[in-house]
Amino acid sequence: MSVAACPGCVATPAARGDAAAPGLDALVVSLPDIHCAACVASVERGLTALPFVTAARVNLGQRRVRVSVTPGAGMPDILAALGELGHAARPLDADLLRAPADARLLRDLLMRLAVAGFAMMNVMILSVAVWSGATEATRDLFHWISAGIALPAVAFSALPFLRSAGLALRVGRVNMDVPISLAIVLACGMSLFETASGGTEAYFDAALSLTFFLLIGRYLEQRVRSSARSAAQQLAALETPWATRLIDGRRQEVRIDALAIGDRVALPVGMRAPVDGIVVSGTGQMDRSLVTGESRPATVAPGDTVTAGEVVMNAPLVIRATSVGNDTTLRQMAAMVEVAEGNRHRYASLADRAARLYAPVVHCLAALAFAGWYLASGDVRLSLNIAIAVLIITCPCALGLAVPAVGTAASSALFRLGLLVKSDTALERLAEADHVVFDKTGTLTVADPGQAVLPELDPAECQVLLALAQVSTHPVSRRLAEAGRRAGVAAAEVTNITETAGEGVSGFWDEVPVTLGRGPEGTVLRIGDRVVPVPLAETLRPGARELVRRLDDAGMGVELVSGDIPVAAHRIARELGIETVLAGVRPADKVARIAALSDNGHRVLMVGDGLNDTAALAAAHVSISPASAVEASRAASDIVLLGDGLDPVGRAVDIARRARRRILENFGIAACYNLVAIPVALSGHASPLLAALAMSSSSIVVILNAMRVAR
Amino acid sequence: MNVLVILIPVSLILGGLGLAGFFWTLRHDQYEDMEGDAARILLDDDDPPSEPED
């Protein structure tokens, strides 16, 4: 076969699909909920039926749709259309998602894998003939044909190993590819020499199957790594990149990075502030829970500052941008987090640690075998053959194949649960975690206006509360009023009701002054001199209770560290059965708490979503944040939860632990196999047939074992 | 043994055809969305939606 014209270049032409058709905009939307053929059909048919959509193609594996639209139509139209079709949709940044380098690398490896597989099978057929007794001229002919197939195939397929080994040697290091390359090159060279001199033993099939199995491992590893990278990119792209700019009273949809200092930005209700700014017009409440962890909304009026990441709750605002892009508080936090993350990058995976042990041992063994046999027999050819047999037999299949196979199986199981794994060592670190720190607001709880429960008040107080609550547009009031109406409470007769922004609603009930408003510890109802606290009702995130119980059963310590007021934190902790609670904690104290736990020997899993959690997320051994979290938090965490429920977290811990167990088992299997095979090789009894059998069987056993992770 | 002169080239050519077929599938993006392609077989569209031009 010909490898003169690199097939890799043929199959992976440079930058395919980079040339966008003029006048057509391709938009990419994430659809986390699609899962079947019916979803694919409904999305594609629904979108292509729209007049401004020219084409739509769903990628079910990545849960995305790529849409081409006519000029003029944009992301908001597509999102609205998908919403009407009943699919949760999140806009993605098509520019960030384009990773042709990764795709090309994967294709390149697949190509080399195919060539190695093809050559391996052909050489194996010829080798079977030799093993079953072909002699003299036939054997020599078969050896020559094998060499003709194997040498070019190895030269092409084993290139990634040879290149990496060369790079390592040039800087004076030894990595796992050095013994691999050595084994492949020596086996080919020695077999060629044997063939030329009419010898009986050729290791062409061993060199090829070694290349083949290790390429499978390399391919899987690359897939895990590029899917981790694309998860990170997907998230960077998740933040809505659009904002409404006001110019001379006209509204204009622009990308957030096009905003400049001094621009007036309209923030409709429900919008997350894209930049830091000062309120120009409008008075309303901002949800700061993502930024500070407080569940209590803050009131802003013209002249007040708004930080990027805060969400507008009840009245549209217009702000004047004071810092944009990388200068916003949000981005600055993200930059701080990068620094904190440094120590996590130093984490050495199990495979790395094993490889560090493995490479020198193999080299020493092979060198010792050569030296020993040379001293004993004085025969260079025999000694070299035995040294090569040792190198081939000790092939690091468990390292090179089993670890990536486990990683692939585990991360695709997690993706099906709705978890994006961003870092390739996250699973191993998750498996080691023995203590869980939860943030409260936005993580264990979600603010759900329709779900408020009335506090334990007597009926008269309830009636007053409802009377005051129903006149206000404050989100807390609206929640209380809704809950009151649902409970069938009649409003009391309260007269002279007035509302002061930021203070509350007050009036008179039978001459008694009553107020619903701010107290030192959250919302309070004042009736005359009496002060009744009105704890804010937060809804537990679905699955929170089950998750806490599950972690408890798994023997992990669970604690709640919240920036919110003690009353609210303790109430949620009681509801969930969490005993250790720290409330009113500032971001730096959260980090200190995690550091203290780590110093006590705990491996901490941090689950949080707010800007006040980012540093803690980065400091923890491993961290998870929900998709609703601010960009900085998602950037700081290893795993992101795409769905609303929390229960996948518990299952993720299970899967991670099982994956770790499989990896260790595979190391054990490999060690046993080496314990048997190395003495055979050292004593000079290893034949090419034995090497081929041992290598294939051990590779297949570790792969089958790895597959059990997903069960 | 003379039959080998025919058999070996034939086996290599057949295997090579398989390899060429694999290269062809790689070139045509057939491994981009295997889950989606598995699901699409269930759709009975007469004219499938066109690929977005990107």
HADDOCK unambig.tbl for C-alpha pairs under 7 A between the chains (distance, minus, plus):
assign (segid A and resid 11 and name CA) (segid B and resid 23 and name CA) 6.36 0.50 0.50
assign (segid A and resid 11 and name CA) (segid B and resid 26 and name CA) 6.24 0.50 0.50
assign (segid A and resid 11 and name CA) (segid B and resid 27 and name CA) 4.74 0.50 0.50
assign (segid A and resid 12 and name CA) (segid B and resid 27 and name CA) 6.73 0.50 0.50
assign (segid A and resid 17 and name CA) (segid B and resid 54 and name CA) 5.65 0.50 0.50
assign (segid A and resid 18 and name CA) (segid B and resid 54 and name CA) 6.81 0.50 0.50
assign (segid A and resid 19 and name CA) (segid B and resid 54 and name CA) 6.67 0.50 0.50
assign (segid A and resid 20 and name CA) (segid B and resid 53 and name CA) 6.62 0.50 0.50
assign (segid A and resid 20 and name CA) (segid B and resid 54 and name CA) 4.57 0.50 0.50
assign (segid A and resid 21 and name CA) (segid B and resid 53 and name CA) 6.20 0.50 0.50
assign (segid A and resid 21 and name CA) (segid B and resid 54 and name CA) 6.38 0.50 0.50
assign (segid A and resid 26 and name CA) (segid B and resid 54 and name CA) 6.05 0.50 0.50
assign (segid A and resid 36 and name CA) (segid B and resid 39 and name CA) 6.37 0.50 0.50
assign (segid A and resid 37 and name CA) (segid B and resid 39 and name CA) 4.72 0.50 0.50
assign (segid A and resid 37 and name CA) (segid B and resid 40 and name CA) 5.90 0.50 0.50
assign (segid A and resid 37 and name CA) (segid B and resid 42 and name CA) 6.52 0.50 0.50
assign (segid A and resid 37 and name CA) (segid B and resid 43 and name CA) 6.77 0.50 0.50
assign (segid A and resid 55 and name CA) (segid B and resid 49 and name CA) 6.67 0.50 0.50
assign (segid A and resid 55 and name CA) (segid B and resid 50 and name CA) 5.77 0.50 0.50
assign (segid A and resid 55 and name CA) (segid B and resid 51 and name CA) 6.20 0.50 0.50
assign (segid A and resid 55 and name CA) (segid B and resid 52 and name CA) 4.87 0.50 0.50
assign (segid A and resid 56 and name CA) (segid B and resid 49 and name CA) 6.86 0.50 0.50
assign (segid A and resid 56 and name CA) (segid B and resid 51 and name CA) 6.74 0.50 0.50
assign (segid A and resid 56 and name CA) (segid B and resid 52 and name CA) 5.82 0.50 0.50
assign (segid A and resid 57 and name CA) (segid B and resid 51 and name CA) 6.08 0.50 0.50
assign (segid A and resid 57 and name CA) (segid B and resid 52 and name CA) 6.49 0.50 0.50
assign (segid A and resid 59 and name CA) (segid B and resid 33 and name CA) 5.81 0.50 0.50
assign (segid A and resid 59 and name CA) (segid B and resid 36 and name CA) 5.97 0.50 0.50
assign (segid A and resid 60 and name CA) (segid B and resid 33 and name CA) 6.52 0.50 0.50
assign (segid A and resid 60 and name CA) (segid B and resid 35 and name CA) 5.97 0.50 0.50
assign (segid A and resid 60 and name CA) (segid B and resid 36 and name CA) 4.49 0.50 0.50
assign (segid A and resid 61 and name CA) (segid B and resid 33 and name CA) 5.37 0.50 0.50
assign (segid A and resid 61 and name CA) (segid B and resid 34 and name CA) 6.81 0.50 0.50
assign (segid A and resid 61 and name CA) (segid B and resid 35 and name CA) 5.22 0.50 0.50
assign (segid A and resid 61 and name CA) (segid B and resid 36 and name CA) 6.04 0.50 0.50
assign (segid A and resid 66 and name CA) (segid B and resid 52 and name CA) 6.90 0.50 0.50
assign (segid A and resid 67 and name CA) (segid B and resid 52 and name CA) 6.28 0.50 0.50
assign (segid A and resid 68 and name CA) (segid B and resid 52 and name CA) 5.50 0.50 0.50
assign (segid A and resid 68 and name CA) (segid B and resid 53 and name CA) 6.88 0.50 0.50
assign (segid A and resid 114 and name CA) (segid B and resid 19 and name CA) 6.87 0.50 0.50
assign (segid A and resid 118 and name CA) (segid B and resid 15 and name CA) 6.76 0.50 0.50
assign (segid A and resid 118 and name CA) (segid B and resid 19 and name CA) 6.94 0.50 0.50
